[in-house]
Amino acid sequence: MKKILIIISLCLIGMSFCGQEEEIRIPDEAIRFRVIARSNSKEDQEIKLKVKDALQKDLSNLLKNSNSIEDTRKTLKGNENHFKSIINDTLLQNREAINYKINYGLNYFPKKTYKGITYDEGYYESLVVTLGSGMGENWWCVLFPPLCLLEEEEEASNVEYKSYVKELIDKYF
């Protein structure tokens, strides 16, 4: 009987932890990065990701020593031609003749829910690349603080999930 009461108690404790959601909020002092595809065709979505990858790799190198939002702003403002060169090279390597726009400043972001978190619509300080007419889905992240410059795939493969309740049950039973 004692074991059953312990198991029930542990389950109730575990369920109370599961019900709590961690609120993730982008800081007010943040700079976003966004790449918008020409359309939702498979080809346009692929080229969007190639442009994103090339820019993200370069931004990671440029901003690795940035310690403040002011440092990040200065770097972004001073490298627009450099970013254009990266986009041009990426499009050329992929035999794509797409017009594009690049804008650093206040840009509109629609309301978005991603992984259970809702991000409000509004104008946000950001570096935005629009490929062609920009009618396709977009990819975006936060440059400062440097949330998207981390090696996402590497970290995701090293994540180990544990259940506190399961560990307690395994320990005592």
N, C-alpha and C positions, 0 to 999 in steps of 0.2 A: 504494500500500500504506500509505503514511504517513497519507493522508487517512482510510482505513478504520479504522486504529488509533485515530486521534483521535476519529472519530465513535463508535466502540465505547466508548472511554473516557468520552466525554461522556455517552453513554446510561447507562452504569453509574453515573456520578456522579449523574445526574438521577434514576435509579431509587432510589438510596440516600436522596436528599432526599425523594422521594415517599413512601417507606416510613415516614418519621418523622412521627408525629402530635403536634401541639401539644396538651398537656394543658390543658384549660380547667377551672378549679376556682373555685367560688364561695367567696369568703373566709369564714372563720368569723364575722367581724363583718360580717354582711350582713343587710339587711332585704328581704324579698321582697314582691311584690304579686301577688295572685291574684284572678281573677274566675271563678266557677264557674256554668255555665249550669243552668237548670232541667232541661233534657233535651237530647237530641241532635237534636231536630227542627231543621229549617232555620231556622224562625222564632226558636226559643230561642237558637240559636247566633248569629244575627244580632243579637238584642238584647243578648246577652253582649258582643259586640264593640262595640256602640254605648255601652254602659255603660263598658266598658274604655277606649274612646277618650276619652270625656268626662272620666273620672277621670284618665287618663294626662296629658291636656293640662293639667288643673288641677294635678296633682301636679308637673308640670314647672315650672310657674310658682311654686308654693309652695316647691319645694325647690331652685330654681336657685342660691340663695346659701348653701345648706347645705354646710358644710365638714367636718362630722364626723357620726359616727353618732348622737351625742347631740343635735345640732341636728335631725337627721332625726326621731329619736324624739319630740322635743318638738313638732315641727310636726305629726306624724301624730296624736299624742295630743290636741293642742289643736284639731284640725279635724274631729273625727268628725261633728259636726252639719253642718258645711259639706259633707262628703262625702255625707251622707244627702240634703242638699238637691240636690246634683248628680245623684244617682241618681234621686230623685223627679222632678226636671225631665226627665231623659232618658226615664224610663218614661212620663211624662205626654205628652211630645212624640211618643212612638211609640205612644200609646194602649194601653199595656200596664198591666194591673193585677196586678202580680206582687209578692208579699211577698218581702222580702229580709232578710238579716242582714249586718251589717258587724262585723268583729272585728279589732282590732289586738292582737297578743300572740303567744304560741306556738301555731302551728297545724300540723296534720299535713299533710305532703306525701307522696304515694306515690312509689315508685321510678319514675323516668322516663328513657327513653333518647330523646334528641333530637339529630339530626344526628350520630350516632355517639358521643355523649357521654352517659354514664350519671350521673344525679343520684340520690344515695341517698335512701331514704325517711327520714322522721324529722319531728321537731317543729322548726319554724323560726320565728324572729321574722318576722312578716309582717302585712300588711294584707290581709284576705281578705273579699271580697264574695261571698255565696252567694245566687243568685237562685232563688226558689221552693224546691223540694226539693233542689236542688243535685245532681241525678242525671246531669247532662250533663258533657261534656268541659269542661276548664278552659283558661284562658290564664294564664300567669304569667311574671314576669320579676323582675329584681333592682332595687329602688329605691335601695339604698345598698350599695356604690358605685353611682352612678346609671347602670347599664347600659341600662335600658329607657327612660330619659328622653331618649335621643338620638334625633334624627330618623332612624329606621331606613330609611325609604323613600328619603329624600334621599341618605343615605350609600350605600345599596345601589346607587343609580343612578350614583353617581360612582366606583364601584370599578372599577379596571382590573386584570385579571389578566395576568401575564406569566410566561413560561417562561424561566428562566435558560439552560437547555440550548438552546432554540430561538434565543435571542438570540446565543449563542456560535456556533451553526451558521450563522445568518444573517450574522454578522460575518465569519467566516472563509471562507465558501463562497458 
